[in-house]
Amino acid sequence: MPRKTLLIAFIVFQLLILSGMIVKAMLPLVTGSPMRLRVEPLDPRDPFRGNYVHFTYAFNSLDLDSLPNDLPQLENRLHFGDRVYVEMEQEGDFFKPAGVWLNPPREQRFLETVVQYHYSQTIALSCGSEDYFTDPDYAQELERQRPRFGSNDSTNVRMSVTLMVDGSGKSRIKELHVQ
């Protein structure tokens, strides 16, 4: 009898852990407020991850000379995995980076990001909402519609996403917009 009870407790514990992970991941969709950003899509195919569209946002690579920030000025002071906060300001229908901070801004909208690398005055960041998983046909359609490198074609489709961002700066993709 105790073995059966221990097994049931172990299974319930695992289910609670999985449920907690799912709730934590979906919390920005429920409690967050919308923030629309322009993106540049790329359609990689990965045999292990499936079909998805990888988005590049304006804050993924920032020139620190062009933005207010309180980041250490010396190279190699920030490392892969360090958290920084990108202040976002609305310009028209879209949000754009307005500053980079070591601590969350108090009054402004912001995204929690993770440093990918920091070299000289350039910092590469990720917010965790760069990949949008979709069915293979739709991923290929998005790839066909994206602007080509070096293209001057004004008929290229513009894409944007609506991120739901909670009070701590965590984000999840709510919607993809193809214009």
FINUTI-716226 format. One record per residue (C-alpha): residue in three letters; residue number from 0; x, y, z. Coordinates in pm, 1 decimal. Last residue first. Example, Ala and Ser with C-alpha at 12.3 -4.5 7.8 and 13.67 -1.06 7.14 Angstrom:
residues 2
+------+-----+----------+----------+----------+
: rest :  nr :        x :        y :        z :
+------+-----+----------+----------+----------+
:  SER :   1 :   1367.0 :   -106.0 :    714.0 :
:  ALA :   0 :   1230.0 :   -450.0 :    780.0 :
+------+-----+----------+----------+----------+
//
This chain:
residues 179
+------+-----+----------+----------+----------+
: rest :  nr :        x :        y :        z :
+------+-----+----------+----------+----------+
:  GLN : 178 :      7.3 :   4374.1 :  -4428.5 :
:  VAL : 177 :     64.6 :   4044.5 :  -4244.7 :
:  HIS : 176 :    -12.2 :   4063.6 :  -3873.7 :
:  LEU : 175 :     85.8 :   3783.1 :  -3634.0 :
:  GLU : 174 :   -103.6 :   3757.6 :  -3306.4 :
:  LYS : 173 :    -55.8 :   3684.2 :  -2937.6 :
:  ILE : 172 :    317.5 :   3631.6 :  -2913.9 :
:  ARG : 171 :    427.6 :   3596.4 :  -2553.1 :
:  SER : 170 :    610.5 :   3842.7 :  -2331.4 :
:  LYS : 169 :    772.2 :   3882.6 :  -1990.9 :
:  GLY : 168 :    826.7 :   4245.6 :  -1889.6 :
:  SER : 167 :    739.0 :   4205.6 :  -1519.8 :
:  GLY : 166 :    403.3 :   4380.6 :  -1561.1 :
:  ASP : 165 :    294.7 :   4145.4 :  -1840.8 :
:  VAL : 164 :    361.9 :   4185.3 :  -2212.6 :
:  MET : 163 :    125.8 :   4045.5 :  -2475.3 :
:  LEU : 162 :    310.1 :   4071.9 :  -2803.1 :
:  THR : 161 :    130.4 :   4177.8 :  -3117.5 :
:  VAL : 160 :    334.7 :   4091.5 :  -3420.1 :
:  SER : 159 :    431.2 :   4277.4 :  -3733.3 :
:  MET : 158 :    485.8 :   4194.1 :  -4095.3 :
:  ARG : 157 :    529.7 :   4408.7 :  -4402.2 :
:  VAL : 156 :    465.2 :   4258.3 :  -4746.4 :
:  ASN : 155 :    692.1 :   4352.9 :  -5029.7 :
:  THR : 154 :    521.1 :   4564.0 :  -5295.8 :
:  SER : 153 :    787.4 :   4835.1 :  -5267.4 :
:  ASP : 152 :   1041.2 :   4611.9 :  -5441.4 :
:  ASN : 151 :   1385.6 :   4747.9 :  -5364.9 :
:  SER : 150 :   1514.0 :   4401.6 :  -5272.3 :
:  GLY : 149 :   1857.5 :   4376.2 :  -5114.0 :
:  PHE : 148 :   1762.2 :   4077.3 :  -4903.0 :
:  ARG : 147 :   1414.4 :   3959.2 :  -5002.5 :
:  PRO : 146 :   1108.7 :   4093.7 :  -4825.6 :
:  ARG : 145 :    886.5 :   3824.6 :  -4671.5 :
:  GLN : 144 :    587.9 :   3694.5 :  -4865.1 :
:  ARG : 143 :    737.3 :   3362.6 :  -4977.4 :
:  GLU : 142 :    859.5 :   3286.7 :  -4622.9 :
:  LEU : 141 :    515.4 :   3364.3 :  -4481.7 :
:  GLU : 140 :    361.9 :   3118.3 :  -4728.8 :
:  GLN : 139 :    620.7 :   2855.5 :  -4628.0 :
:  ALA : 138 :    529.3 :   2895.6 :  -4260.0 :
:  TYR : 137 :    157.7 :   2875.5 :  -4349.0 :
:  ASP : 136 :    206.6 :   2547.8 :  -4535.0 :
:  PRO : 135 :    428.0 :   2391.1 :  -4266.0 :
:  ASP : 134 :    185.4 :   2456.9 :  -3975.1 :
:  THR : 133 :    287.7 :   2720.2 :  -3725.0 :
:  PHE : 132 :    534.3 :   2787.6 :  -3447.8 :
:  TYR : 131 :    630.2 :   3150.3 :  -3390.9 :
:  ASP : 130 :    987.2 :   3193.8 :  -3263.6 :
:  GLU : 129 :   1129.1 :   3525.6 :  -3140.4 :
:  SER : 128 :    921.1 :   3553.6 :  -2826.2 :
:  GLY : 127 :   1197.0 :   3464.8 :  -2577.9 :
:  CYS : 126 :   1296.9 :   3828.1 :  -2522.2 :
:  SER : 125 :   1638.8 :   3804.3 :  -2688.8 :
:  LEU : 124 :   1917.0 :   4061.9 :  -2686.4 :
:  ALA : 123 :   2228.7 :   4147.4 :  -2885.2 :
:  ILE : 122 :   2435.3 :   4439.0 :  -2753.6 :
:  THR : 121 :   2657.7 :   4665.2 :  -2957.6 :
:  GLN : 120 :   2876.5 :   4934.4 :  -2801.1 :
:  SER : 119 :   3190.8 :   4719.0 :  -2772.5 :
:  TYR : 118 :   3067.4 :   4361.4 :  -2781.6 :
:  HIS : 117 :   2779.0 :   4233.3 :  -2573.0 :
:  TYR : 116 :   2632.9 :   3893.5 :  -2653.9 :
:  GLN : 115 :   2307.3 :   3701.7 :  -2618.4 :
:  VAL : 114 :   2184.5 :   3916.6 :  -2330.2 :
:  VAL : 113 :   1839.6 :   3820.2 :  -2204.6 :
:  THR : 112 :   1537.8 :   4046.3 :  -2231.3 :
:  GLU : 111 :   1257.0 :   4168.5 :  -2005.4 :
:  LEU : 110 :   1045.2 :   4403.7 :  -2211.9 :
:  PHE : 109 :    940.8 :   4752.3 :  -2104.5 :
:  ARG : 108 :    652.3 :   4996.4 :  -2072.4 :
:  GLN : 107 :    750.9 :   5305.9 :  -1875.2 :
:  GLU : 106 :    679.0 :   5419.4 :  -1517.6 :
:  ARG : 105 :    916.6 :   5216.4 :  -1303.3 :
:  PRO : 104 :   1184.9 :   5105.6 :  -1549.3 :
:  PRO : 103 :   1298.3 :   4747.3 :  -1480.3 :
:  ASN : 102 :   1659.6 :   4724.8 :  -1361.4 :
:  LEU : 101 :   1981.2 :   4691.1 :  -1567.4 :
:  TRP : 100 :   1842.4 :   4932.1 :  -1825.8 :
:  VAL :  99 :   1822.2 :   4973.7 :  -2202.0 :
:  GLY :  98 :   1644.1 :   5270.3 :  -2356.7 :
:  ALA :  97 :   1381.5 :   5381.4 :  -2611.5 :
:  PRO :  96 :   1327.7 :   5065.0 :  -2815.1 :
:  LYS :  95 :   1031.4 :   5082.9 :  -3055.6 :
:  PHE :  94 :    656.5 :   5028.2 :  -3024.4 :
:  PHE :  93 :    415.9 :   5040.0 :  -3316.6 :
:  ASP :  92 :     85.5 :   5204.9 :  -3409.1 :
:  GLY :  91 :    228.8 :   5555.9 :  -3419.3 :
:  GLU :  90 :    548.6 :   5565.8 :  -3215.0 :
:  GLN :  89 :    500.5 :   5393.3 :  -2881.3 :
:  GLU :  88 :    793.2 :   5374.8 :  -2646.2 :
:  MET :  87 :    969.7 :   5063.9 :  -2519.8 :
:  GLU :  86 :   1222.9 :   5042.8 :  -2236.9 :
:  VAL :  85 :   1441.7 :   4738.1 :  -2283.2 :
:  TYR :  84 :   1523.8 :   4560.3 :  -1959.3 :
:  VAL :  83 :   1840.0 :   4360.6 :  -1900.7 :
:  ARG :  82 :   1888.2 :   4003.2 :  -1782.5 :
:  ASP :  81 :   2228.6 :   3833.4 :  -1804.5 :
:  GLY :  80 :   2221.0 :   3504.9 :  -1999.4 :
:  PHE :  79 :   2534.8 :   3560.2 :  -2206.8 :
:  HIS :  78 :   2755.1 :   3808.1 :  -2026.5 :
:  LEU :  77 :   2759.9 :   4178.2 :  -1953.1 :
:  ARG :  76 :   3085.5 :   4332.6 :  -1836.0 :
:  ASN :  75 :   3265.4 :   4197.4 :  -2143.6 :
:  GLU :  74 :   3346.7 :   4540.4 :  -2279.1 :
:  LEU :  73 :   3350.5 :   4835.4 :  -2041.0 :
:  GLN :  72 :   3065.3 :   5083.7 :  -2046.2 :
:  PRO :  71 :   2852.4 :   4902.8 :  -1787.8 :
:  LEU :  70 :   2484.4 :   4941.5 :  -1876.1 :
:  ASP :  69 :   2286.6 :   5241.4 :  -1754.0 :
:  ASN :  68 :   2124.3 :   5317.0 :  -2086.7 :
:  PRO :  67 :   1999.8 :   5596.9 :  -2312.2 :
:  LEU :  66 :   2003.8 :   5483.0 :  -2674.1 :
:  SER :  65 :   2219.3 :   5565.6 :  -2979.8 :
:  ASP :  64 :   2559.8 :   5485.3 :  -2831.1 :
:  LEU :  63 :   2420.4 :   5151.0 :  -2708.6 :
:  ASP :  62 :   2374.9 :   5026.6 :  -3064.5 :
:  LEU :  61 :   2107.1 :   4760.8 :  -3032.9 :
:  SER :  60 :   2058.2 :   4416.4 :  -3184.7 :
:  ASN :  59 :   1745.8 :   4218.3 :  -3093.2 :
:  PHE :  58 :   1566.1 :   4542.1 :  -3000.3 :
:  ALA :  57 :   1441.4 :   4610.4 :  -3354.1 :
:  TYR :  56 :   1281.8 :   4263.7 :  -3366.6 :
:  THR :  55 :   1394.8 :   3962.1 :  -3568.3 :
:  PHE :  54 :   1131.1 :   3693.6 :  -3599.3 :
:  HIS :  53 :   1185.4 :   3320.2 :  -3653.1 :
:  VAL :  52 :    895.1 :   3147.6 :  -3827.6 :
:  TYR :  51 :    829.0 :   2788.8 :  -3735.1 :
:  ASN :  50 :    817.1 :   2445.7 :  -3883.9 :
:  GLY :  49 :    927.8 :   2151.7 :  -3669.9 :
:  ARG :  48 :   1157.9 :   2164.1 :  -3367.1 :
:  PHE :  47 :   1353.5 :   1840.0 :  -3424.4 :
:  PRO :  46 :   1368.3 :   1831.1 :  -3805.5 :
:  ASP :  45 :   1427.4 :   2206.9 :  -3814.6 :
:  ARG :  44 :   1293.9 :   2427.3 :  -4087.5 :
:  PRO :  43 :   1384.0 :   2791.7 :  -4077.9 :
:  ASP :  42 :   1140.6 :   3053.8 :  -4203.7 :
:  LEU :  41 :   1285.7 :   3399.8 :  -4142.6 :
:  PRO :  40 :   1069.8 :   3697.5 :  -4054.3 :
:  GLU :  39 :   1160.8 :   4065.2 :  -4007.0 :
:  VAL :  38 :    941.9 :   4214.0 :  -3739.7 :
:  ARG :  37 :    753.6 :   4533.6 :  -3658.2 :
:  LEU :  36 :    620.0 :   4554.7 :  -3303.3 :
:  ARG :  35 :    273.6 :   4579.2 :  -3146.0 :
:  MET :  34 :    250.4 :   4582.8 :  -2765.3 :
:  PRO :  33 :    -63.7 :   4443.1 :  -2605.2 :
:  SER :  32 :   -118.0 :   4430.6 :  -2227.7 :
:  GLY :  31 :    -40.4 :   4126.6 :  -2019.9 :
:  THR :  30 :   -243.8 :   3933.6 :  -1761.0 :
:  VAL :  29 :   -381.7 :   3645.7 :  -1969.0 :
:  LEU :  28 :   -131.8 :   3614.8 :  -2252.6 :
:  PRO :  27 :    152.8 :   3707.2 :  -2014.6 :
:  LEU :  26 :     52.9 :   3415.7 :  -1784.5 :
:  MET :  25 :     83.1 :   3150.7 :  -2056.2 :
:  ALA :  24 :    440.7 :   3042.3 :  -1977.2 :
:  LYS :  23 :    384.2 :   3048.5 :  -1599.6 :
:  VAL :  22 :     61.0 :   2847.2 :  -1635.6 :
:  ILE :  21 :    234.6 :   2587.1 :  -1852.6 :
:  MET :  20 :    528.3 :   2551.0 :  -1613.8 :
:  GLY :  19 :    294.4 :   2522.8 :  -1314.6 :
:  SER :  18 :     91.6 :   2252.4 :  -1486.2 :
:  LEU :  17 :    408.5 :   2055.7 :  -1559.7 :
:  ILE :  16 :    523.0 :   2079.9 :  -1195.5 :
:  LEU :  15 :    176.8 :   1984.8 :  -1068.8 :
:  LEU :  14 :    164.8 :   1684.1 :  -1303.1 :
:  GLN :  13 :    505.0 :   1569.0 :  -1177.5 :
:  PHE :  12 :    390.2 :   1596.6 :   -813.6 :
:  VAL :  11 :     68.8 :   1405.4 :   -892.1 :
:  ILE :  10 :    275.9 :   1123.6 :  -1047.6 :
:  PHE :   9 :    509.0 :   1109.1 :   -744.8 :
:  ALA :   8 :    215.6 :   1112.3 :   -500.7 :
:  ILE :   7 :     50.3 :    827.2 :   -693.7 :
:  LEU :   6 :    373.9 :    625.5 :   -684.5 :
:  LEU :   5 :    419.9 :    690.9 :   -311.9 :
:  THR :   4 :     59.7 :    583.4 :   -241.4 :
:  LYS :   3 :    111.3 :    262.0 :   -440.6 :
:  ARG :   2 :    437.9 :    193.3 :   -259.6 :
:  PRO :   1 :    271.3 :    257.8 :     78.9 :
:  MET :   0 :      0.0 :      0.0 :      0.0 :
+------+-----+----------+----------+----------+
//
